[in-house]
Structures are given as structure tokens and as C-alpha cells.
Amino acid sequence: MAAAVMRGCETETGVDIRLRCAFDADLDDLLWADGVLFGTPENFGYMSGALKDFFDRTYYPAEPHQLNLPYALFISAGNDGSGAEREVDRIACGYPLRKISQALIAKGDINQAHLKQCEEFGLSMAAGLVMGIF
């Protein structure tokens, strides 16, 4: 899903993109970004441990920066994805980050339709940033 989201972002010119594994991302990535797309599998109705680790490592260091970045979330869900979405949204409010769309939730096995939605999702964020909408 992340690769498809990135392909969508890359179709928009004028956007610099970083794709980071949550364990490798840090505060510098947030300070560099004009917007963030978070991706996670749904694990036991929650976000991945890796994404939670990212939030744990960056939350307090980011606090003085009042980031106010636009963000959106894509989730691979075996259930309904709502628990992961809810908890990411709760944490994101504290940075603060601004949610710009409902989460893209791919339920069940990932298929071509999901990947097409992911590409469109990435393109929407990139185009919105280029046009100054976000």
C-alpha cells in the first residue's frame, strides 16, 4: 500500500517525497515535511507497534514546534480499521496535525482496486500541497 501511495504522490510535479519505515522516521522527517501520510496495518484493532513507537519517540520533542501539518491515514484492515484510525487521530491532535481526509481503509486481502485507491490517495495529498489547499 505504501508503495502505491508513493507512486500516486510521484505523479504530481513539484513535490519532494520521503518514504520512511516508522522505525526509521524521526522528528527531522516531521520538521522537513509539508504534509504526512501515515500507513499502518490494523493489529488487534489498533495501529502497528512501529507507528506507535514513532509517535512515542517524536511526540514530546515535536511539542515546541506546533507542527500543524496536514495528514491522512491509510490502513490495511482485517477487521474494520476504525480502532487504528481513532487512536492515530487522538495522538495526531496533540502534535498538532490537521486531518485532511477520512482514512483509506483497505479491508481484507490487498487487491488491485485497493492499490488504485492508494495511488489516488497519494496523488490527492500531493496535488493539494502543490495547489496550496492544505
Beta strands, then each sheet from edge to edge (+ up, - down):
strand 1: 36-41
strand 2: 69-77
strand 3: 97-99
strand 4: 104-107
sheet 1: 1+ 2+ 3+
sheet 2: 1+ 2+ 4+
end
